[in-house]
């Protein structure tokens, strides 16, 4: 009778262990599929990025100009501001000269 109880307990424990193993194995397979999908998406995105880079290179070559970096754009804005200041000073000087000419 003890042998039967022991056999039943071992059998029950083995059954639980088998169920847990099956559940873990199924979870692992789901994670493998998800990881595979992420890898595939990464490869697709990487391919898109390469195509965009190639297109940018073709645009740059067709323009025969380097693409302007953001820092260079900022430099251009500074130069534009300096140019506008110089134009304003020139206008002020011209106005002063005209004003002096009018007084004479």
Steps between C-alpha positions, in 0.01 A plus 500: 500500500786741578653410170178590323477834686865572420447409135192725485691792657796456266267468203310815601822692557636381167178607329524852654865524400413396144225765482736767634766394251250514213384847610860626526584349162195671342597834660854461369372430149282814513800705609711351221234595245480854644879531494505379141238762407711773665809383308300499174364850571850624580629358172213665309563835673873471436427434133277810484771711666760379248266585210445850643876549545559388141231740376659787698839418352348509149338837573830633633685372192241644260524840670877467508485678836552373851182481705500789748535397861280666767805682643569649156137614474544678834819665365300618196236656727774683691649627173156606380449693825841667461418589138165648605674704773751632245217591261325688782821686585543587131142629486560707816819642352321579174222673694759700698676608181169602340404688814832688502460576130151637564634735774761645267 
